[in-house]
Amino acid sequence: MKRIIEVREIPLDEKVYLRKRKSFGWSVVHPIRNEDGTINWLNLLVGGSWWNLFIVGIIVIIVLGCVYQYSKDINILLDCFKDPIQLETCKQSFGYYNLFP
């Protein structure tokens, strides 16, 4: 649960980077470079929080699952056309619709 923090509650040694957006107002920015010029790997790879990594991981898993299932279905379809006897079996198994009576 996000809690709004007052400016006086922020510790003096901690910096918060903000950006003004046109439609949403102010938002926190997680820069990919530290002040000394080194790369902040946590912000670069995760986007500032572990929830961002979790959400991206779920989306990637869903997309890979769809691609795997699609390629599996196409291979089943191609196997049906290898010989005429198997084609008739596939028609009976999956249903045959006469599109042009």
Buried (B, 14 or more C-beta within 10 A) or exposed (E): EEEEEEEEEEEEEEEEEEEEEEEEEEEEEBEBEEEEEEEBEBBEEBBBEEEBBEEEEEEEEEEEEEEEEEEEEEEEEEEBEEEEEEEEEBEEEEEEEEEEE
